[in-house]
Amino acid sequence: MNYCEKIRYRIYTAEHAAFPNMVHHLLAQLPKDECILRLTFFGTPPSDEEYLKRRSILEEKALACFGNREPALSYVSQPPLHAPLLMEVHSIVAGEIDKITYKRFQNKPYTLLENKEGRFLFAGGFQSDISASVEQQSVNVFRQIEELLKLEHFPIHSIIRQWNYIERISCFSNGKQHYQSFNNARSDFYAKDSWPHGYPAATGIGANLGGVVVDLDAAVFTSPDAYAVPIDNPLQIAAHTYSDKVLKTAHKTKATPKFERAKSIVFANRRIVYISGTAAIRGENSLSNAGLEHQLHATIENITQLTGKAPWIMLRVYLKNKADYALAERLIKEYHLHIPISYMCADVCRDELLIEIEGIAIE
């Protein structure tokens, strides 16, 4: 079996209970016959103080559960719309040729997978002092990422998938939009490499609290049958070529968001497609005066352009308004996908956008 046949993605939810009990309940559901690569928890802490407290509880519970085999771990302050706490699990059915190593960097757990196809890094929970500006947090986070990549001998361009959670993403502080401040820092970091195989697939999405949180997957391939391919959408302009008119300002700088619409990782005759955060954008412009239903269908059409015939195996749906949850769930059920889907309440990077969807496809 190659990577595509061994990788697994699951979503688990907890019922209302005390936070430590919900965490315990979720961890107890983890598959026993698979190696856990990454855990991402989504919840709704009421304050910065409570966010930090709950993040510490998660870290303590994960350490107690895994010991020296603790996977990459992050806690995102986004309200799941169908549960008080949600856990997303990335795991693998390891074979004899798969070497999995669990390590820590600056007290953050991360996972390395090595086999005949390449070396794969799963890291997350990159954060800075959440009381600092988004600009400074972003600079600090990318400094951490750069240090880990250097430590493990992964070039910057080896990042294939990145998740960027940005507190109050569309808001301004001291005249600087949070998302644009993040994009400026990301552009400065990415400028240190040439990106011969395109930028990563990525999501830039809002969070209630927690400052800036970044998770990532990276890959260095060692087989000619394994490689990465960027995927464009003919209905959209590549995000990294946006014009100034759709970008906001931070420090008089308008760096474009550096990501591909999707990234395909090919292993011989199989491939996995990482679908970036996708919304109702055509060209570089949002669909104007469009309600949720129109935006949702346009978003699904955009994703279909990216994946082709590759079946989707998981989706994450971000809704700007909680009141849209019932309608969004009903509309997506009409596609008869029968896959794990999570629904989050999160601010999208443009004021007029009501929904954003990301996902994974494998064929």
Secondary structure, DSSP 4 states (H G I P E B T S, - for coil): --HHHHEEEEEEEE-SS-HHHHHHHHHTTS-TTSEEEEEEEEE--SSHHHHHHHHHHHHHHHHHHHGGG--EEEEEE--BSS-SEEEEEEEE---TT-EEEEEEETTEEEEEEEETTEEEEEEEEE---TTS-HHHHHHHHHHHHHHHHHHTT--GGGEEEEEEEEETTT-EETTEEHHHHHHHHHHHHHTTS--TT-PPEEEEEEESSSSEEEEEEEEEE-STTEEEEEE--TTB--GGG--GGG---BTTB-PPP--BSEEEEEETTEEEEEEEEE-SEEBTEEPTT--HHHHHHHHHHHHHHHHTTPPEEEEEEEES-GGGHHHHHHHHHTT---S-EEEEE---SSTT--EEEEEEEE-
